[in-house]
Amino acid sequence: MATGPLDKAKRWLIAHQDKASGAIPAKSINKDRQTGTDAYLFMTDHATGIAALVLRSGS
């Protein structure tokens, strides 16, 4: 099993992924957004997109 920084990051992402949706939950540090609003979902969509790029890298 590889143990480099990227491999460690990939394991963290997989461990913190929402098992039902596959998303990476994220919250805004600027404002407490109400669950289900477009602004709230934007943060999760963005985090999930970045995570997908990381998980694809090096494969």
C-alpha positions as CSV (number, residue, x, y, z in Angstrom):
1,M,0.0,0.0,0.0
2,A,1.4,3.4,-1.0
3,T,1.9,5.9,1.8
4,G,2.7,9.2,0.1
5,P,0.8,12.4,0.8
6,L,-1.5,12.0,-2.2
7,D,-2.4,8.5,-1.1
8,K,-3.1,9.7,2.4
9,A,-5.3,12.5,1.0
10,K,-7.2,10.0,-1.2
11,R,-7.9,7.8,1.8
12,W,-9.1,10.8,3.8
13,L,-11.5,11.8,1.0
14,I,-12.9,8.2,0.7
15,A,-13.3,8.0,4.5
16,H,-15.2,11.3,4.7
17,Q,-17.4,10.8,1.6
18,D,-21.1,10.6,2.1
19,K,-21.9,6.9,1.5
20,A,-25.4,7.5,0.2
21,S,-24.7,10.2,-2.3
22,G,-21.0,9.9,-2.9
23,A,-20.6,13.7,-2.2
24,I,-18.0,15.3,0.0
25,P,-20.0,17.4,2.4
26,A,-18.7,21.0,2.8
27,K,-19.8,24.1,4.7
28,S,-19.0,27.8,4.0
29,I,-16.7,29.4,6.5
30,N,-18.3,32.8,5.6
31,K,-21.9,32.1,6.5
32,D,-24.0,29.3,8.0
33,R,-26.1,28.3,5.0
34,Q,-29.4,26.5,5.4
35,T,-29.3,22.9,4.2
36,G,-30.8,22.3,0.8
37,T,-30.4,25.9,-0.5
38,D,-28.4,26.6,-3.7
39,A,-25.6,28.3,-1.8
40,Y,-25.3,25.3,0.6
41,L,-25.4,22.8,-2.3
42,F,-22.8,24.8,-4.2
43,M,-20.2,24.2,-1.5
44,T,-20.8,20.5,-1.5
45,D,-20.8,20.3,-5.3
46,H,-17.5,22.3,-5.4
47,A,-15.9,20.1,-2.8
48,T,-17.1,16.9,-4.6
49,G,-15.7,18.2,-7.9
50,I,-12.3,18.9,-6.4
51,A,-12.3,15.5,-4.7
52,A,-13.1,13.8,-7.9
53,L,-10.2,15.4,-9.6
54,V,-7.9,14.3,-6.8
55,L,-9.2,10.8,-6.8
56,R,-8.7,10.5,-10.5
57,S,-5.1,11.8,-10.4
58,G,-2.4,9.2,-10.7
59,S,-4.8,6.4,-11.6
